[in-house]
C-alpha cells in the first residue's frame, strides 16, 4: 500500500513536471512566433529617396499601376497605403509568395529590386497625393 502511494506520488510529480516543461516550451515558441510576425522587412528601416524611387516606379510600376499609382484595370491602387504595407507586399512578391493572378507579373518586376530600391519606390508612392 505504501509502495502504491509512493509510486502514485512519483508519477503525479512527473506529470506535473512534464506539464510545466510543455507550458514553458509553448510560451517560448509563442514568443518566437510573435517576434517573427512583428519583424519588419529590412527595407522598412531604410530611408527612401523619392526622386530615385520615381525613376524606378516609371520603369517598373507605371504601366500597370498608372502614372499616379491609383491603379488601372485589375491592378490595385498603391497610393493611400502605409509604407510598411507597400514594403511588405513587394518583399513578399520578391520572395516568391503568390497573391493572385497578377503574381507572375509582379514577381518578374520586383525580383531584382534591392531593399534600398523598395524603400525608394515606397518613398515615391507615399509622396503622391491620394485624392
C-alpha positions, 0 to 999 in steps of 0.5 A, a space after each residue: 500500500 505504501 509502495 502504491 502511494 509512493 509510486 502514485 506520488 512519483 508519477 503525479 510529480 512527473 506529470 506535473 513536471 512534464 506539464 510545466 516543461 510543455 507550458 514553458 516550451 509553448 510560451 517560448 515558441 509563442 514568443 518566437 512566433 510573435 517576434 517573427 510576425 512583428 519583424 519588419 522587412 529590412 527595407 522598412 528601416 531604410 530611408 527612401 529617396 523619392 526622386 530615385 524611387 520615381 525613376 524606378 516606379 516609371 520603369 517598373 510600376 507605371 504601366 500597370 499601376 498608372 502614372 499616379 499609382 491609383 491603379 488601372 484595370 485589375 491592378 490595385 491602387 498603391 497610393 493611400 497605403 502605409 509604407 510598411 504595407 507597400 514594403 511588405 507586399 513587394 518583399 513578399 512578391 520578391 520572395 516568391 509568395 503568390 497573391 493572385 493572378 497578377 503574381 507572375 507579373 509582379 514577381 518578374 518586376 520586383 525580383 531584382 529590386 534591392 531593399 534600398 530600391 523598395 524603400 525608394 519606390 515606397 518613398 515615391 508612392 507615399 509622396 503622391 497625393 491620394 485624392 
